[in-house]
């Protein structure tokens, strides 16, 4: 039988890890709400599982999303994940071919070079040795890149890399040492017995010239096994917990499990699935404009995971969603952050009792227009929308012309869901009493909550979508002019609701739209977000100034946005270029 | 003793020395920009809730500075937190955060 005492650290580490993971995941999944557990049961034997496996291959192994962010960074992550994976797979195949049985102990494949007498050949033994050496060299190159990244992160397109705690640095070092240890152990064995291929064989011959390999070889295998065992034991309490957890998360996500308003087991799984790659640090405008370095998801999730105080970090976020769009793991960063904000309101019968229901409309109009609170501070938007309705001869009713009610989202983004629900119910009653078929709103904040939290049965459109529809139907007379425009897509509209094409269509038809690198879901936050209650007005102004600078660099005649709050915030800091709403541009054309 | 058969109205004097300034201290610590307020009332003029009810941010913060916390407790929950007032404020007072921090104080000091 192939056995030696040095396999013990590895075997014990692996078994402990597997038992720990099973218990952990079982506990987390059991804490899910019932509806999510039913979804898991339904999804288990469906096509969704196959989709998940494909996604795991693309993301957990190839890291295809990181490649999109930066090729060198992607390559580094890929060598680690995919390289290690190939090493395990090919090692296993090699051991199976040699052993002519699928059932050999797991350590046998890992320490194959130790157990296999090199002179004994088997079908394809040389090819296998070559492949294994190739993969190992691939991995060693990855480690070299990782070491370089620690010191020169700029090379990888990152202004900053994640600051790790000492414990994580220890585990990181263990991980980095595993492959050099394997390389040394294999080369030493090769130096004594022969075997190996271009890498380990030549290295072995080289070492044999000046080292007493017979005394060192056994120790090298012990080191390799101990490092593996140590890594497995430390893994669950380090950031490398993301390796198994990301796989579990991808399955759960595809089976339809959702991040709900409460922080539950699924949030825990996502928190643990964060690899702390630090891509979110670079996209965060609080980092780039205000030099705030402790609130980015990577640090926030770490605080959550380690049960450190996160009350400030929880509130110190614009919820712009730039990190969420860039996250290679696809964690619901905004929803998790929101779930940690405490509810401060107490709801009684009196709460918002002053909002009276509206009388049912006798002759319902086709379209109901809801401007939103903020639009009442930008009368230009309201006037333009009214002009557009008139030009297109649309029969509409203006819901909040006189007595507006807030949509409830501002309460919700402070965590005050109970009060938000009361507001939403009262507002929904008022909207429904209009009897309209389409609800058009000018405010992306309202738009998002109408779509996600209300149970309205009518069609809900943001005014960009509505104008786009009118243009497509040919109901709106149009004159293209020479105005050069750039489009600033509001966070809640582009990233929040996925409305990207409609505003671009509209702008291309009425003006000369200049494409920018901030188009669509890459747009910058204006800084005026109500979600952040920590930063002060100067810091907000700083973010907004930087945003204006970024868009003005394309030298447009006008910066166009589609949100009253963005218009107001950007308009305050943009001194040379006017900021207008898309409705105003259309109405003026 | 009131032996004339008339009600004598409660005193309207405000004693800055004896009034409860606890909330004020808490809010000023969390929202230092409150000190910048010039009581112009712009926040109240644009207020969404103020259009439908007697809710008045300017008054609220005046109550807070006087230490009349009972009145605040009665009024505060009318706010919808829509944030219009921040955009209106000419002094850069984070009015919305002021309300939130009052809510927090009341929640933590409930009797």
Boltz contact constraints between the chains, C-beta under 6 A:
constraints:
  - contact:
      token1: [A, 344]
      token2: [B, 103]
      max_distance: 6.0
  - contact:
      token1: [A, 344]
      token2: [B, 104]
      max_distance: 6.0
  - contact:
      token1: [A, 344]
      token2: [B, 107]
      max_distance: 6.0
  - contact:
      token1: [A, 351]
      token2: [B, 77]
      max_distance: 6.0
  - contact:
      token1: [A, 354]
      token2: [B, 52]
      max_distance: 6.0
  - contact:
      token1: [A, 354]
      token2: [B, 53]
      max_distance: 6.0
  - contact:
      token1: [A, 373]
      token2: [B, 48]
      max_distance: 6.0
  - contact:
      token1: [A, 373]
      token2: [B, 82]
      max_distance: 6.0
  - contact:
      token1: [A, 373]
      token2: [B, 84]
      max_distance: 6.0
  - contact:
      token1: [A, 377]
      token2: [B, 87]
      max_distance: 6.0
  - contact:
      token1: [A, 403]
      token2: [B, 51]
      max_distance: 6.0
  - contact:
      token1: [A, 403]
      token2: [B, 52]
      max_distance: 6.0
  - contact:
      token1: [A, 404]
      token2: [B, 48]
      max_distance: 6.0
  - contact:
      token1: [A, 406]
      token2: [B, 48]
      max_distance: 6.0
  - contact:
      token1: [A, 406]
      token2: [B, 80]
      max_distance: 6.0
  - contact:
      token1: [A, 406]
      token2: [B, 82]
      max_distance: 6.0
  - contact:
      token1: [A, 410]
      token2: [B, 81]
      max_distance: 6.0
  - contact:
      token1: [A, 410]
      token2: [B, 82]
      max_distance: 6.0
  - contact:
      token1: [A, 410]
      token2: [B, 83]
      max_distance: 6.0
  - contact:
      token1: [A, 411]
      token2: [B, 81]
      max_distance: 6.0
  - contact:
      token1: [A, 530]
      token2: [B, 83]
      max_distance: 6.0
  - contact:
      token1: [A, 533]
      token2: [B, 97]
      max_distance: 6.0
  - contact:
      token1: [A, 537]
      token2: [B, 92]
      max_distance: 6.0
  - contact:
      token1: [A, 568]
      token2: [B, 87]
      max_distance: 6.0
